[in-house]
Amino acid sequence: MQQFRFVSPATVRFAETDANGHMSHVSPILYMEQARCDYLFALGLFDSQRIGSVGMTFVLARQAIDYKAQAYFQERIDTYARVNRIGNSSLDIDYLLRNRDTGVVIAVGTSTLVYFDARAQKSAPLPDDFRERVERLEASFPLSKRFCNGRSYCASCAIKEGQVALPAQKKSPFRLSARKGPPPILGSKPK
């Protein structure tokens, strides 16, 4: 569970860009959601049939994201996801969004999910075999040189080598920073 193996690919759509010409700040959150749903679906725990029949689902309790770089229309983004912590009724998932072609890290994030009994409207213990399901899923996606080629393009290497850091659990995702230089020209990539 320590390294990123699971990936959910996406391409930046025109509708996901904003007036500044780059990908909107909302889009990485959508990519994280899609990766999270793909991951939970792959575990066999998140689909409409299961939710309807057993009344169990996951709800998002917390989410944080740190933006690292810009992305633009039609760029290919890989959203890596991994389970970082498993509690009694909750878990944390870490994310790393990376430009597939350049290796640039776009954003890193984390979310806390609670296993939820929709009928009783309260949290519930995770399934007894949850940890085993995660380990089995992670093992089915071996690390590949394609994602870990010595240039720190893979998510795990980027974190390990200190190029990026996941948001701290208690840290606010809202942070102001001063912009250096003139504002960008709409629709143009920075040099």
GULO-440752 format. One line per 3 residues: their letters; for each residue x, y, z of N, C-alpha, C. Coordinates in pm, 1 decimal. Each point is the difference from the previous one (the first is absolute). Layout:
<atoms>
A> X,Y,Z,X,Y,Z,X,Y,Z  ... $
</atoms>
This chain:
<atoms>
MQQ> 81.7,-120.1,0.0,-81.7,120.1,0.0,85.6,126.0,0.0  131.5,-13.4,6.3,86.0,117.1,11.8,24.2,70.6,-131.9  -7.4,-71.3,-113.0,30.1,61.6,-127.7,-127.1,12.7,-82.8 $
FRF> 0.0,98.4,-89.9,-112.9,15.9,-90.6,11.0,-103.5,-110.5  -104.2,-77.1,-19.7,-5.2,-97.2,-107.9,-124.7,19.2,-85.2  -109.8,39.9,62.8,-127.6,13.1,-69.1,-5.9,136.0,-69.0 $
VSP> -38.5,1.2,-127.3,-5.5,125.8,-74.0,-131.9,9.7,-75.5  -54.2,119.9,-3.3,-123.4,31.1,-71.5,34.1,109.9,-101.7  1.7,-32.0,-129.5,39.3,99.6,-100.8,-114.2,93.9,-38.7 $
ATV> 36.3,120.1,-41.1,-97.6,98.7,-46.9,69.7,94.5,-97.5  -78.3,69.9,-76.2,49.4,104.5,-88.8,-72.8,128.3,34.4  73.1,109.5,13.3,-61.9,128.0,34.6,-94.1,41.2,-112.7 $
RFA> -126.7,16.1,34.6,-100.9,41.6,-97.1,-6.5,152.6,-5.6  -47.1,53.0,-111.7,-11.0,144.1,-15.4,-87.1,59.4,111.0  -107.6,-69.2,35.9,-91.2,49.3,104.3,68.2,7.0,136.1 $
ETD> 114.3,-65.4,15.4,71.2,1.2,128.3,102.9,111.8,8.2  11.7,80.7,-102.5,91.2,113.9,4.9,-77.2,123.4,45.3  73.9,99.2,47.1,-66.7,120.9,49.2,45.9,122.5,-78.8 $
ANG> -38.2,116.4,45.0,30.8,124.5,-70.7,149.8,27.3,-7.8  79.7,-64.9,84.9,145.1,16.5,-5.6,63.6,-92.1,-103.2  -80.3,-85.9,-61.9,51.1,-86.8,-105.3,56.4,-132.1,49.3 $
HMS> 3.6,-20.7,130.3,51.3,-127.7,51.8,-114.6,-79.3,64.8  31.9,-121.1,40.4,-99.5,-85.2,62.8,-50.1,66.9,127.7  -130.6,0.9,17.7,-62.7,60.1,117.6,42.4,-72.7,126.4 $
HVS> -1.8,71.6,111.6,35.2,-58.7,129.1,-97.5,-109.4,43.2  -116.7,-6.1,-59.3,-100.0,-100.8,34.0,32.8,-135.2,-65.4  60.9,2.2,-116.6,23.0,-123.2,-76.5,82.7,-104.6,74.1 $
PIL> 110.1,35.4,66.2,72.2,-104.3,73.7,-85.8,-69.3,105.5  -95.0,72.9,58.0,-90.0,-60.5,97.8,-88.6,-103.5,-69.4  -44.5,32.0,-121.3,-79.6,-96.6,-76.6,83.2,-122.2,-37.2 $
YME> 126.3,20.7,-36.1,87.6,-112.8,-34.4,25.1,-87.0,123.6  15.8,63.5,115.0,17.2,-75.8,124.0,-125.5,-82.4,28.9  -116.3,60.0,-21.4,-124.6,-72.8,22.4,-9.9,-119.8,-93.6 $
QAR> 33.8,19.8,-126.4,-8.3,-110.9,-95.3,97.7,-110.6,37.3  121.3,36.2,38.4,98.6,-100.4,41.6,-48.7,-74.7,123.7  -58.9,72.7,93.2,-53.1,-61.0,122.5,-111.4,-98.9,-33.5 $
CDY> -92.8,39.1,-85.9,-109.8,-89.1,-40.0,53.0,-121.0,-75.5  95.5,21.7,-91.5,60.9,-111.8,-73.8,66.3,-97.1,96.9  70.2,53.7,98.2,71.7,-82.2,97.6,-99.0,-83.0,82.6 $
LFA> -101.9,65.1,53.8,-98.1,-70.5,82.6,-79.9,-100.5,-82.4  -28.3,33.1,-125.6,-68.1,-94.1,-88.9,88.1,-122.6,-23.4  129.3,22.7,-20.5,93.6,-111.4,-20.4,9.2,-88.7,124.1 $
LGL> -24.7,57.7,117.7,-2.6,-78.9,123.2,-129.4,-81.0,13.0  -98.6,27.7,-86.6,-128.1,-68.2,7.5,-91.1,54.6,107.9  21.8,125.5,38.8,-76.0,57.6,111.1,-79.4,125.2,-36.7 $
FDS> 1.3,37.8,-127.0,-64.9,125.8,-35.1,-65.0,-11.4,-137.2  -123.1,-43.6,-1.5,-78.4,0.6,-122.9,-146.5,10.3,38.9  -84.0,45.0,-90.8,-139.7,27.9,33.7,-74.1,-125.6,43.4 $
QRI> 32.8,-115.4,-56.4,-67.6,-123.6,39.4,31.4,-34.6,145.4  126.4,7.8,36.5,39.6,-31.4,138.6,-60.8,100.8,97.9  6.0,125.7,-35.6,-54.6,103.7,88.9,-149.3,-23.5,20.4 $
GSV> -71.0,-32.6,-109.3,-143.4,-24.2,9.7,-35.6,-125.5,77.1  79.6,-105.7,-16.1,-35.0,-127.0,64.0,39.8,-6.6,147.3  117.0,51.9,35.3,44.6,-9.1,140.2,-7.8,133.0,73.6 $
GMT> -23.4,108.2,-73.1,-15.3,130.1,64.5,127.9,59.3,55.9  115.2,-53.1,-41.1,128.4,49.0,49.4,70.4,78.7,-110.0  61.8,111.1,38.0,70.7,82.9,-96.3,113.0,72.7,72.0 $
FVL> 68.9,85.9,-71.1,104.0,85.0,58.1,-44.0,144.5,-15.6  26.1,80.5,102.2,-25.3,143.1,-9.2,131.8,73.5,23.3  13.2,112.5,-66.8,119.7,82.6,12.6,-12.1,85.9,125.0 $
ARQ> 96.8,-13.2,90.1,-2.5,76.9,124.4,96.1,118.5,-3.8  108.8,-13.0,-75.0,101.7,104.8,-4.2,77.7,-12.0,-129.3  43.7,114.9,-52.7,83.2,-0.4,-119.6,91.3,121.2,2.1 $
AID> 124.3,-20.2,-40.1,96.2,110.3,-9.9,78.3,-17.5,-128.6  40.8,111.5,-57.2,77.1,-5.0,-124.4,101.4,113.5,0.4  118.8,-29.6,-49.3,102.9,101.2,-23.0,28.2,2.7,-149.2 $
YKA> -11.2,116.8,-58.7,24.1,16.7,-142.8,148.0,28.4,-21.2  60.6,-70.0,-95.6,144.5,10.3,-22.7,35.8,63.6,-133.7  -80.5,-24.8,-103.4,30.6,52.0,-133.8,-130.0,12.1,-79.0 $
QAY> 7.9,71.1,-109.2,-116.6,17.6,-85.5,-9.8,-114.1,-101.1  -119.8,-22.1,-48.2,-24.1,-94.7,-109.0,-91.7,69.7,-99.6  1.1,-46.6,-123.3,-71.2,67.8,-107.5,-85.7,-96.8,-79.8 $
FQE> -90.1,56.7,-80.1,-90.9,-73.8,-87.4,75.2,-109.0,-76.8  -55.8,-119.1,2.2,46.0,-120.1,-69.8,126.0,-63.6,57.8  51.6,51.1,110.6,112.7,-68.9,63.8,-52.6,-124.7,70.5 $
RID> 81.4,-104.4,-1.6,-38.9,-127.2,61.3,48.1,-2.3,145.0  -94.5,-23.1,90.2,28.8,0.5,143.0,-25.8,-139.3,56.9  97.0,-52.1,73.0,-16.6,-125.8,71.6,-20.3,33.3,146.5 $
TYA> -108.1,-51.1,57.1,-27.3,19.3,142.7,29.7,-131.4,70.7  105.3,1.2,78.9,39.1,-117.6,77.5,-73.8,4.2,133.6  -40.8,-117.1,48.1,-70.2,-8.4,127.7,54.5,-117.3,79.6 $
RVN> 3.7,18.2,131.3,40.8,-108.8,88.6,-66.5,19.3,136.1  -27.3,-110.6,66.5,-51.5,6.1,136.6,119.4,22.7,91.4  -7.8,102.5,81.5,109.0,36.2,89.0,-25.8,-43.6,144.2 $
RIG> -128.5,-2.6,39.6,-35.0,-35.8,136.9,-132.6,-72.8,-1.4  -8.6,-106.3,80.1,-125.4,-73.0,17.4,-34.3,2.4,148.3  -116.0,56.3,31.7,-47.8,3.3,138.0,-109.3,-102.8,20.0 $
NSS> -81.3,19.3,102.5,-111.1,-92.1,26.3,-114.8,20.0,-98.3  -35.7,126.8,-24.8,-110.1,29.2,-92.5,39.8,103.7,-104.6  127.1,36.1,-4.4,44.5,101.9,-95.6,134.3,-37.3,-60.7 $
LDI> 34.0,70.3,-106.8,128.8,-18.8,-65.2,42.3,130.5,-64.1  129.8,14.4,-20.3,55.6,115.1,-70.9,55.2,-48.1,-132.6  -27.4,77.3,-105.2,54.8,-27.2,-132.8,85.5,119.1,-39.7 $
DYL> 121.8,-27.5,-46.1,89.6,103.7,-51.4,-7.9,-0.9,-152.2  24.5,116.4,-60.0,-6.1,15.0,-145.0,121.3,78.5,-48.0  40.5,-28.7,-120.6,101.8,78.6,-67.3,-42.0,11.1,-145.7 $
LRN> -16.8,123.4,-48.2,-38.1,24.4,-138.3,124.2,42.0,-75.8  27.6,-70.1,-110.1,124.0,20.8,-74.3,-30.2,8.1,-148.4  67.5,93.3,-67.5,-9.4,8.5,-145.6,71.0,-122.8,-57.4 $
RDT> -73.1,-81.8,-72.0,54.8,-125.2,-50.9,118.4,21.0,-94.9  -1.4,105.9,-77.3,103.6,20.2,-101.7,125.1,68.3,52.7  -16.0,90.5,96.9,116.1,74.7,48.8,47.1,-46.4,137.9 $
GVV> -86.8,-70.7,72.2,34.1,-42.6,135.1,-19.7,107.5,104.4  -45.5,118.0,-37.9,-20.4,109.3,94.6,-114.9,-34.7,94.3  22.6,19.8,129.0,-103.8,-23.2,99.4,-93.5,120.9,0.8 $
IAV> -127.9,-24.1,-23.0,-100.1,105.9,-7.5,-56.3,31.3,138.6  -29.2,-104.2,77.3,-58.6,19.6,132.9,18.8,-126.2,82.8  -5.1,16.6,130.7,-2.3,-112.7,92.7,-116.5,23.8,94.8 $
GTS> -59.2,-108.1,46.8,-114.8,15.9,87.6,-20.3,-119.9,89.5  -93.4,14.2,89.2,-37.6,-108.8,89.6,-147.8,14.7,33.4  -64.2,-112.3,27.0,-139.4,4.4,41.9,-24.8,-106.7,105.8 $
TLV> -97.0,26.7,84.5,-43.2,-95.3,101.6,-140.9,-44.3,-36.3  -18.0,-130.8,-5.9,-130.1,-58.2,-30.8,-50.0,-75.6,122.1  -130.0,1.2,18.3,-63.1,-74.3,108.4,-93.2,-103.3,-62.3 $
YFD> 11.8,-124.3,46.2,-92.1,-104.7,-43.2,-132.7,28.7,68.3  -108.6,-0.4,-77.9,-125.5,57.3,46.9,-116.9,-93.4,-26.6  -79.5,-21.7,102.5,-122.9,-78.2,-11.9,-110.0,98.0,-39.4 $
ARA> -40.7,-4.3,-127.4,-97.6,96.2,-51.4,-137.3,-18.8,62.2  -31.7,-120.7,40.8,-132.0,-25.2,60.6,-5.4,53.3,143.2  104.6,-25.0,77.0,3.7,46.0,139.6,48.3,143.9,11.5 $
QKS> 58.0,53.5,-109.5,53.1,136.0,-2.8,108.3,21.9,105.1  94.9,-96.5,5.7,113.4,15.7,91.2,118.7,-79.6,-53.7  117.1,32.0,52.1,120.4,-70.6,-42.3,-7.9,-146.0,41.8 $
APL> 78.6,-81.7,-69.9,1.4,-143.5,28.4,143.9,-49.5,-12.4  32.1,-110.5,65.6,135.2,-55.5,-13.1,28.0,-41.6,-144.4  122.9,22.5,-43.7,41.0,-46.6,-132.2,-13.7,-151.9,-5.5 $
PDD> -21.6,-56.2,-118.7,-8.1,-146.2,-11.0,126.4,-65.6,57.7  -17.2,-117.8,60.4,111.6,-71.3,62.8,115.0,-24.7,-96.8  -33.2,-20.6,-126.9,104.0,-30.7,-98.8,47.8,123.5,-76.0 $
FRE> -29.5,119.8,51.0,35.4,122.4,-73.3,150.2,10.2,-24.4  80.7,-19.0,101.9,145.3,9.6,-14.7,50.7,-101.7,-103.6  -52.7,-121.1,3.9,39.7,-102.5,-96.6,-38.0,40.4,-141.4 $
RVE> -118.0,57.7,-16.7,-42.8,46.4,-132.1,96.9,105.6,-54.8  37.5,93.9,86.9,92.8,106.4,-41.4,134.9,-60.9,-39.3  52.8,-88.0,82.7,129.8,-61.5,-29.2,-4.4,-80.7,-129.6 $
RLE> -109.7,-72.2,-23.1,-15.3,-78.2,-123.3,-6.1,92.0,-122.2  -77.1,108.6,11.1,-11.1,94.7,-110.9,134.4,64.6,-28.9  66.7,48.1,104.6,130.2,64.7,-19.3,100.4,-95.5,-64.8 $
ASF> -1.0,-125.9,40.9,93.9,-98.3,-55.4,-29.4,-30.2,-146.1  -122.5,25.2,-43.9,-35.1,-28.7,-139.6,50.2,107.3,-96.0  53.1,110.3,53.2,56.2,107.8,-81.1,146.8,18.3,35.7 $
PLS> 88.3,-88.9,-50.1,141.2,13.8,37.9,59.3,130.5,-52.2  99.4,50.8,73.4,69.6,119.7,-46.7,68.6,-32.1,-131.8  0.8,95.3,-87.8,56.4,-19.9,-132.4,106.4,105.0,-26.7 $
KRF> 101.3,-35.6,-77.4,103.3,98.2,-35.4,-60.8,114.4,-80.5  -112.4,-25.2,-62.7,-66.8,104.9,-75.8,-38.4,115.5,92.2  -34.0,-30.4,126.6,-38.5,104.0,94.2,112.0,35.9,96.1 $
CNG> 106.1,-78.8,4.3,108.5,24.9,93.4,130.9,-17.6,-76.2  39.4,102.8,-71.2,112.1,-12.4,-91.1,125.4,74.1,46.0  12.3,21.7,128.5,119.7,65.5,49.9,-4.3,151.0,-9.1 $
RSY> -100.9,56.2,-64.4,-11.8,145.2,-10.3,-106.4,53.0,95.1  -37.9,-79.7,96.5,-98.5,37.5,101.8,-135.6,35.0,-60.1  -37.8,-69.3,-106.3,-130.4,25.9,-59.0,-109.6,-78.3,69.0 $
CAS> 37.0,-105.3,70.8,-106.6,-73.3,67.3,-34.6,71.9,129.6  -122.7,-16.0,41.9,-49.8,70.3,117.0,78.8,-36.3,125.2  27.6,-126.3,17.4,70.3,-43.2,121.0,139.4,60.4,8.4 $
CAI> 72.6,0.4,-112.0,135.4,57.0,0.0,-4.3,150.4,24.7  -96.8,68.0,-59.9,-10.0,144.6,17.9,-22.0,35.3,146.0  -80.6,-78.9,69.0,-23.9,24.6,143.0,123.4,-37.7,80.3 $
KEG> 57.1,-117.5,-28.0,115.1,-48.1,75.8,118.7,95.0,-12.6  21.2,55.5,-118.0,114.1,87.7,-22.6,-28.4,144.9,39.1  -116.9,24.2,55.6,-30.2,133.5,50.5,-39.8,100.6,-105.2 $
QVA> -26.6,-44.9,-123.1,-42.6,94.2,-103.3,-140.5,51.4,25.8  -82.6,-83.1,60.3,-134.2,41.0,38.4,-28.7,-58.1,137.9  -91.8,62.0,69.8,-42.8,-49.9,130.5,-151.1,-4.5,1.2 $
LPA> -54.4,-103.4,58.8,-144.7,-8.2,12.5,-45.5,101.6,102.9  -122.2,51.7,-14.6,-49.5,96.1,98.1,-2.6,-61.7,139.7  36.4,77.9,98.2,-4.6,-47.8,138.6,-144.9,-23.5,38.8 $
QKK> -23.5,-96.9,84.1,-136.1,-37.0,36.5,-78.1,113.9,64.0  62.3,81.1,84.3,-72.6,104.5,72.3,13.1,137.3,-65.3  75.8,9.0,-108.4,28.5,126.7,-64.0,-116.9,45.7,-88.4 $
SPF> -29.1,125.8,3.2,-105.9,53.3,-84.5,44.6,-3.0,-145.6  -88.8,-41.4,-92.1,36.4,0.5,-140.3,-1.8,139.9,-60.8  -43.6,100.1,78.0,-9.1,134.8,-51.9,123.4,79.1,40.0 $
RLS> 72.6,46.8,-98.5,123.1,71.8,26.2,16.9,106.6,-108.6  35.8,119.3,41.4,24.8,107.5,-95.2,149.6,8.4,-28.2  33.4,26.7,-124.7,140.5,20.8,-34.0,8.8,115.3,-98.9 $
ARK> 106.0,73.6,9.9,18.7,114.8,-88.8,44.8,-46.9,-137.9  -56.5,57.1,-103.7,38.6,-31.8,-136.1,120.5,83.9,-35.8  95.2,-60.0,-67.5,118.0,72.2,-44.8,-14.8,29.6,-148.6 $
GPP> 23.9,122.0,-37.6,-5.7,36.5,-140.8,-138.8,43.4,-43.0  -12.9,36.6,-127.6,-128.5,48.4,-50.7,-99.7,-114.6,-12.5  -128.2,31.8,-3.6,-100.5,-104.5,-17.6,16.9,-66.0,-136.0 $
PIL> -36.6,-127.1,-12.6,16.1,-68.1,-127.2,-96.3,51.6,-105.8  38.9,-14.1,-123.7,-87.8,33.7,-111.8,-98.1,-115.8,-15.1  -126.2,31.6,-12.1,-101.9,-104.4,-6.6,30.1,-99.9,-112.0 $
GSK> -11.2,-127.0,33.7,17.1,-106.5,-98.2,143.4,-34.7,-31.2  97.3,63.7,63.5,139.1,-29.2,-29.1,64.6,-80.5,112.0  95.7,-82.6,-36.0,74.9,-75.7,99.2,117.8,84.5,45.4 $
PK> 33.4,-7.5,129.1,119.1,73.9,46.2,126.0,-60.3,-59.0  102.5,81.9,-12.7,126.5,-47.4,-58.3,93.6,-46.7,107.3 $
</atoms>
